[in-house]
Amino acid sequence: MTDRHVPPPGERFNFAQHLIERNAQRPAKTAFIDDHGQLSYGDLADQVRRMAAALRACGVRREERVLLLMTDGIDWPVSFLGALYAGIVPVAVNTLLTADDYAYMLRNSRAQAALVSASLLPMLQAAMALAEGQGGHEVGTVIVSGGAGEPAGAPSSPATLALGPLLAQQAPMPAPAGTGPDDPGFWLYSSGSTGRPKGALHTHANAYWTAELYGTPVLGLKESDVLFSAAKLFFAYGLGNSLSFPLSVGATVVLMAERATPDAVFRRWIDHRPTVFFGAPTGFAGMLASPALPARSRVALRLASSAGEALPADLGERFTAHFGVEIIDGIGSTEMLHIFLSNQPGRVRYGTTGWPVPGYDIELRGDDGRAVPDGDTGDLYIRGPSAAVMYWGNRVKSRETFQGEWTRSGDKYVRNADGSYTYSGRSDDMLKVSGIYVSPFEVEATLVQHPAVLEAAVIGVPDPDGLTRTKAFVVLKPGAAADDDELKAFVKERLAPYKYPRLIEFVPELPKTATGKIQRFKLREREADTRRGA
């Protein structure tokens, strides 16, 4: 299945211990830099072992879950790896959701403890109160990062402890839990771009495979690199970028708690001089449109990476023209943990998602389940060692997605003559106009080439005859102007005439997940409500 030999983990394998051993020879090297300080590899190993001991002391047992609701900072990797070291399963969740979402996740995961940033403690408390009214939760201890500690007076329920003092009073756990490569390691919830989040269960070996097959050989990461990811650690993409990949080679990571605005990103590019930056198309569009975009001479970038949605060719070309740096666009998923199809340094074809990452097999299948020929659109299936085991407590969705050795991505692609792949949208976003498939992404990628357009999203809406028409929701750049006819003509000049959007609505912003994916299903729901007169 792979043309790159990577030795599999042994019968006993604990991913946290694996990373500690990888960096044992560089204890003084800086592992993480956040908004408040730095942590060396030696101190990271000590803190991880103390975190493991603390969780066990709080009564959390092997394979039980702990909710990890924290902004990006040094305490995040300490908490995540500490849980893994103890054989406990961290459930890393999005920090930008609602109390109702967290109440669902608490009940769904049956978390026995919660690790939370002080700024998010009120939200967690609201979620626990909601969960109590929905059947209850099982959280017995809340550990707060950056908090003042256990409140004075009567003990709270659940017990609330400050992470710093808790770690200081623990002796490091002397040895890791005797986990195996296929033991439960951690959960990540799907982003919810198509509905209710699902908890994808990953093993201890899965993060190992993404680093060995993609982080090191494709990105060419090395100890001297400084990595900075706009995608947060709770996101599968961010977890690889800011933890699995750099810690596998002894690199340094810059962590940022705040939202990845262009100004916040530029500040860290200049202050910390990262050599590799990980972003998403929406972020790259915003940065290139910013008047504060730094000159090439002010940054130290050697490579950029993009995922989350397909990167429009225009964005990649403009970024490279300005910085002299390639953006390596790829596709990954929560279910596969990281990128399995990607452009590569020195082999970039903008407008495509590149070629299969060695170690992963790709198939495009038609509605009949058979492989489609080059040039035809098909459903994307992936086979590789980093696939999740299942969605927790959701057998129907697990069977739909995890089909034997293969994982169904829910994306549609076309394989080109040179073996590269071009994105054609989500399976449920594809449109048939006059009996012909139209890719929303292709229309969106053309619209954003217009100098006045910042972002665009395309959906299908029914006409009075029940036939599908394409509708584009367009966000203009600040101070820019364009009208319907101008944009329609712009698309007609560049695509087959039937692909131009029949309807255009100008909007101030597009609905997105916290990880930047456009939620087209929300636009469809809004259109349906409008037609019903809601």
ABEGO torsion letter per residue (X at the ends): XBABBBBBBBABBBAAAAAAAAAAABAABBABBBAAEBBBAAAAAAAAAAAAAAAAAAGBBBGBBBBBBBBBBAAAAAAAAAAAAAGBBBBBBBAABBAAAAAAAAAAAGBABBBBBAAAAAAAAAAAAAAAAAGEBABABBBBBGBAEBBBEBBBOBBBBBAAAAAAABBBBABBBBBBAABBABBBBBAGAAEBBBBBBBBAAAAAAAAAAAAAAAAGBBAABBBBBABBAABAAAAAAAAAAAAAAGBBBBBBABBBBAAAAAAAAAAAGBABBBBBAAAAAAAAABAABBBAAABABABBBBBGBBBBAAAAAAAAAAAGBBBBBBBBBAAAGBBABBBBBGBBBBGBAEBBBBGBBBBBBBAAGBBBBBGBBBBBBBBBAABBABBBGBAAAAAAABBEABBBAGBBBBBBAAGBBBBAEBAAABBBBGGBBBBAAAAAAAAAABAABABBBBBBBBBAAGBBBBBBBBBBBBGBBBBAAAAAAAAAAABBAAABBABBBBBABBBBBAAGBBBAAAAAAAAAAAAAGX
